[in-house]
């Protein structure tokens, strides 16, 4: 995910790079540490980035990607660990079922813990029946309750190792500790604008206003297409997004070329046919 966007000071660029510049240059950085430079940006964010819903646990971030995962990690990582899965939908129940079945196939004497505030699920009836059967056989242990806090130890590298989870039972509000090393809250996804809100671009009700007919933002060189943009008469349809992207791409190409771009058709252009590997009689 792109975390930061900066406009570069073009006066500091080499002369050869200035010659390539039709408009501003940008630097983007990702959460994984990758940095890229671009002369134009297209923001096609839809309603935002779909991020995992996180439970309201105060110290959750301390254990993320170490003991807390928003999808089931590789089996090699968890086969010898006690795992707690949280959720009530298809994805959550399927994860517990598949993990319990994997333990059985490999003859690993380990149960799968599964927690939800009550034993009522939104998953399909068929999946719930499989889940119940594995409960009855003792391969899945269901807990009606909520996660209150995570507990572990900090190692020499300042990473936290998850050791136990504090749980509040729904029926009695009694609190107890469950010894687990892996916690997977599978609560679904929700669209969020995320870091885009901090890029210095004008927003109107969580959308980027654009100028017609090329769907450009107020920053020259940055375009917004798809559900993330807003203009008079906007319709959130796939076909609309294709049109917006086409118009924005032609404008960007002409800006960079500093001249008109030839409109070509696959039915007539030998160049396009060659690029696409097509043979049209």
Secondary structure, DSSP 8 states (H G I E B T S, - for coil): -EEEEEE--GGGS-HHHHHH-SS--EEEEETTS-EEEES-EEE--TTSEEEE-----TTGGGGBTTTB-SS---HHHHTTS-EEEE-SSHHHHHHHHHHHHHHHHTT----EEEEESSS---S-HHHHHHHHHHHHTTSEEEEEEEEEEEEEEE-TTS-EEEEEEEEEETTT--EEEEE-SEEEE---EEEE-GGGGGSS---BTTBEE-BTTTTB-SSTTEEE-STTEE-TT----HHHHHHHHHHHHHHHHHHHHTS------TTT-HHHHHHHT----
